[in-house]
Amino acid sequence: MRVFTALPMRCWREVAGFAAAAEEAGFDGLMTIELGHDPFAPLAVAALATERVELTTSVAVAFPRSPTVMASQAWDLHTNSGGRFVLGLGSQVKGHNERRFGIPWSPPAPRLRDYIGALRAVWWCWATGEPLDYRGPHYQLTLMTPDFSPEPSRLPPIPVVIAAVGPAMLRVAGEVCDGVRLHPLCSRRYLEEICLPQIGEGLRRSGRVRAHFDLHGGGFVVTGSDDAAVAKAMDKIRRRIAFYASTRTYLPILSVHGLDDLGLKLHRLSIAGRWEDMAAEISDDVVRLFAACGTYREIVGAIERRFGGAADSIDLNFSANTPTGLRRELVSDIQRIPHHFERFSPAL
C-alpha cells in the first residue's frame, strides 16, 4: 500500500525541509488540500526539494478555474518535477460553488467529465502541436497560438484523479480518470457496497484495467505514541467528522449505517452556527466507523483491516515530534500491505 502525507500549507518556508524529510522517510506521495490556502504553490516548492516522491493536489476545486488555467498549472508542475505530478480535482458542493466562488451550478458528474476532456485536449495540443479543437457540452476550446503554448515535455501524460462520493461521480472516476480520492467520511462498508461496484462499472465501460487505477483513502487514520495521544487525535478527527456529516451531500454515507438522524441534527446545528457543539454528537464508535485507530504499535494492523484489499494508497500524518526512524519503520510496514495499483497508464 502506498503512503502519502500532507505538506505544510500555511508557511512556504516550511515546505522544502518537510518535503525532503518525508521523501527520506520513504513516503510515496506528498499532497495538498484546498481549504484555507492555495494548493499549488507548496507543491512547486516541494518539487524542487525532492527527486522521487509523487506530488498531488488532493484535491483542487475544478470549476472556479477554467480548464486551460488548470492545464497550465498542472503542466508546469509536471514538467518541473520531472513527471511526478498527479492532478487531483474535486467538484465541491453546490453552496460553495455558488456562494463562495460565484460559479453557476450544474450536475457535477457530467460537467467534471467534460472538464477532464477539455484538460486533456489542451495537453494533447501542447504535446503534439495539433490544433486545439475541443467541443463539449460545457467547454468549447478552439484557440491556442504558439506564444501561449509551453514547450513539449516528452514526459508521460499527467494523471488525473477525482474526489468522488456518490455513484455518478464514482462511475466517472472509473471511466475517464486515473484514480479516485475517496472522501475521508467513508466507512469500510460504504467502500465495499457503493464505491467499489460503481468504480468497477466505470472501468468496465471504458475497458480500462484496475492495475492502472489508484484508489486512495476512504477513511481517516488516527494514531499516536500511546492511548492518550490516540484519544487526543480522535478528538481532532471527531470535529472533522461532525463538520463533514453536517453536509447533506454526505447523508447517503450515514444512511448506510442508519445514522440519518445524526446527520440531520448536525445539519441543524451548522445552520444555527453552533459549530463548537457538533463534535460532542460524534461518539467513539462513530469515529472508529470512519477511521483506522491505534497506537504506533497497533496502527499497521488497523490500517490493513480497515483498508486492505480495497485501497491502494492512504494518507498518514505524524506529529512533529515523531522520531524519524519510527516514521520510516511505520511507512515501510504499511507499504508491505498488498494492493492492486501498479502504475498509471502511459497513454493519454
N, C-alpha and C positions, 0 to 999 in steps of 0.2 A: 504494500500500500504506500502511495506517495504521501509526503507530509509537507504542508505549506504553513507559512507563518505570516502574520500581518506586519507590514512596515510601519514605523512611526509616521504619522501624518501631520502633526502639528508643527514640528520644527524640522526643516530640511537638513539642518546641520547634524542631526542625529542619524540621518538615513544611511550614509555611507558606511559608518562603523557598524551599525546594526546589520546591514546587508552582508558585509564581509564576514561578520561573526556567524550569521545564520548559514551562509554557504559553508563556512568551516565546520559548523556543527552537523552538516550533512543534509539540511533541508532541501527538498526538491523544488520548492517554489516560494516566491515572495509575492504577496498580494496586497492590494489596496482596496478600500471600501469607500464608496462615495457617500459620506454622511456630511460632516461639517467642513470638509476640506477637499480640494481638487485631487482626484485620484491619479492623475498622470504625472505630475511633477516629481513626486517621490520615486516613481519607477525610473524616471530619467536619471536621477542621482544614483539609484541602485544599479542601473545598467553599467555605469562607469566604474562601479566599485566591486563588481563581480565578474566571473568568467563563465560559470556553468549553470547557475540556478535559473529556473523559469521565472518570468516576470508577468504578472497578470492583474488586470482590474477585475475585482470580484465583489461588486460589479460597478460599471459606469452606467449612468442613466442615458438611454439612447435618444429618445425623441426630442429633447430640447436641443440636441446637436444635429446639424444636418449630416447625412451620410458622408458627404465629401469632407467636412471638417473632421469627423471621426476617422475617416480613412487616412487623412494626413497625419493625425496624431499617432495612430497605430503604426503607420508606415515608418515614421521616423524612429519610434521606439524599437520596432522590429529590426530596422537597419542598424541602428547604433548599438544594439545589444548582440549583434551577430546572429539574429534569427531566434531569439529566446522569448519574444513577446507573444502572449496569448490575450486576445481581446475578449473580455467578459462584459456582456451587455445585460441590462435589465430594462423592463418597460416602466417600472414604478406603477403606482396605483392612480386611479382617476383623479382623486383630490389633489395629489401633489403635482400632477401634470397640469391641471387646470389652474389651481390656486397658488402654487409655489413657483411654477415655471411659466405659466401663461400660455400653455400649449393646448390647442383643441384636442379633445379625446375622441378616440375611435376604438373599436375592438382591437386589443393589443396583439393577439397572436398573429392574425394575418398581416397587421402593419409591421410587426417585427420581422416576419418572414420577408416582406418586401424590402425592408431596411437592409437586411443582410444581403439580399440580392443586389441592391444598389451599391453597397460597400464593395462587394466582390467585383462588380462591373468596373468600378473606379480602379481597384487594384490591378485588374486584368489590363485595363488601358495603360496604366503606368508600367506594367511589367513587359508588355508586348509592343507598345506603340500603336496599337489598333485604335480606331476612333471610339470615343465613348458614346454608346447608344443604348441607354437603359430606359425602358418604358414600362413601369409597373403601375399598379392601382393607386399607390400613394406617392411614389417618387418617380420623376422623369428627369434623367440626366443625359444631356446630349452635347455639352460643350466642355472641352478640355484642350487648351492650347499648350504648346511646348513650354512656354515660360511658367506655367502653373503645374507642370508635371515633374516630379522628382526623378532622379536617375534610376534606371532599373537596378535592382539589388542583387538579382541572381540567388536569392535566398529561397528556402521553402515558403509556401504560402502562409499567411498569417492565420492561425487557427481562431475560430470564433466560437465562443461558448455563451450560453444564455442562462439567466436565472429563470426558473420555472417552478410553479406551484400547482396550477390547475391542469386538467387533462389536455386542453387545447395547446397550451404552451409546451407541455412535456412532449407532445407529438411533434411540434415544430422543432424542438431540440433534437429529437431523434432523426427527423427527416432532413434538416438542412444544416445542422450545426456539428461542430467537432467535439462537443461536450455539453454538460449541463452543470450549473451551480444550483444544487438544491437548497431550499431555504433552511436555515437552522431550526425554524419551528417545524420540525418534521420528525415523526416517530418512525421506528423500525416498521411498524405495521403499515403506516401510510406509504412508506418507501416501497414495501413489498406488494401491497394491494393496489396502489394507484400509480406510483411513479414508474416502476419497472415495466408493467404491462404497456403503459402509454408510450414510454420511450421505445420499447421494443417494437410497437406498432409503427412508429415513425421510422425506425431503422429498416423495418421490413418494406415499407412503402418506397424508400429510396434505394434499397438494395445495398445499403452500407453495412460495414462489419463492426461488431461490438469492440473488437480489439483496437479500433481507431477512434473510439469514443470515450472520453474521460468523464466519468460520473463522480462528481465531487460533493462531499458533505452529506447533508440530510440529518443534521443534529449538531448539538454543541459537544465540546469536550471540556470537562471540568476536572482539574487536577491540582495537586499541591503536595507539599512535603509531608504533611500529616493530616489527621482528621479535621483539626481546627482550620487549617489552610483550605481544605476542600470545602468545609462549611462556609467559609468566607467567600470562596469563589462561587459556590452555589447561590449565595445571596445576590451576587452581581448578575448571574445568569437569570435568576428569578425576576429581576427587574426587566431584563430584555424579553423574556417570555411574556410577561404581562403586557409590555408595550406592543409586541407583535400580535398577541392574541386579542388585543382590543380592536384590531382592524378587521372589519367584516370580510375582507377578501380572504382571510385565512381561516374563516369559520369552518369550511369543509374539513380541514385538518383536525380541528377539535371534535367535529361531528363523528369522525371515525371512532372516537373514544367516548362518545356520549357526553362531551363537555360543552355542549351548545350553551347551556345556561351560564357557564363561566365566561364564555366569550361575550355573550350579550351583556353581562354585568360589567365586565371590563370596558366594553364599548361605552356604556352609560357613564362610567367613571371618567373616561377620557373626554367625553363631550362636556362633562361638568368641570374639566380642568383639574381633576383630583389625581394627578399623576403619581404623587407620593403615596397614595393609598392603594395603588394597584398591586404592588408586589406582594402584599400580605395575603392576597387572594390565591397565590400560587403555592401549593403545598410541596413538600419534598417529593412526594410521589409524582406530581406533575413535572417537576424539574427532571426527575430520573426518566420520565417518559420521553423527554426530548433531549436528553444528554447522556453521554457516557461519563460516569463519575467515579473517581477513585484517587487514592494517593499515587505517588510516583511508582510505588511497588505494585499497585493494582491496575494502573490505567491501561497498560498494553492489553491485558486480558479483557478489560471493559470495552476498549475500542474494538477488539476483534469480535466480541459478542454483539456489539451494537451495530457495527458497520461491515463486518467481514462477509465476503461473498456477494456484496451488493455495491458498496462504494469503492472507487479506485483511489481516491485521494481525500484527505481531510485537512482541516487547519488546526494547528496546535500552537498556543501562545503561552510561553513561560513567563513567570515573574522575573523581574530584573536581577534578583539575587540568586537565581538558579545556577549552580556551577556548570561551567562549560562542558566538562566531562559527562555530567549527568544528562545534559541536553543531547549530546552526541549519542549516548547509550540508548536513550529512550527513542530517539528518532530512528536509529538503526534497528531497534527491536520492532517498531511499528512497520518499518519497510519490509520486514520479513513476512508480514501478513499477505497471503496471495490476493491478487486482483486480476481483473480482466483486461484492463487497458495496457497496450503495448507502445504505441506511438501514434502521433497524429498523421493523417493521410498526407502523402507527399504531393497529391494532386489538388489543384484549386477547384 
